[in-house]
Amino acid sequence: MSNNHHPPLFSVIIPTHNRASLLSRAIRSVLAQTFTDFELLIVDDASTDDTGAVVDSFTDERIIYIRRQINGSAAASRNTGIGRASGQYVSFLDDDDEYLPQFLSEMHQA
């Protein structure tokens, strides 16, 4: 019996804290990538807004939601994401930014 599950090539990590109003755009930009071999780790740094509900509104199985119980920093959230990442390469995206659709494809070619 063969195992068709393999780790993704890219782990995209979005650290976030109380930016529910901006997060959807960042998530959509990752999900719209032309290169699709990735996991998306959203690391919520103990947000007190609707961040969890925003993430829950997406149903893509490549999304992994990690909620930190104690607010640390963007660096602490990035480190949490790295610790959970299973991809060969790690790529970061800020919660108020977005990738162009070819970003991961171009990184893969490089």
Secondary structure, DSSP 8 states (H G I E B T S, - for coil): --------SEEEEEEESS-HHHHHHHHHHHHT-S---EEEEEEEES-SSSHHHHHHT---TTEEEEEESS---HHHHHHHHHHH--SSEEEE--TT----TTHHHHHHH-
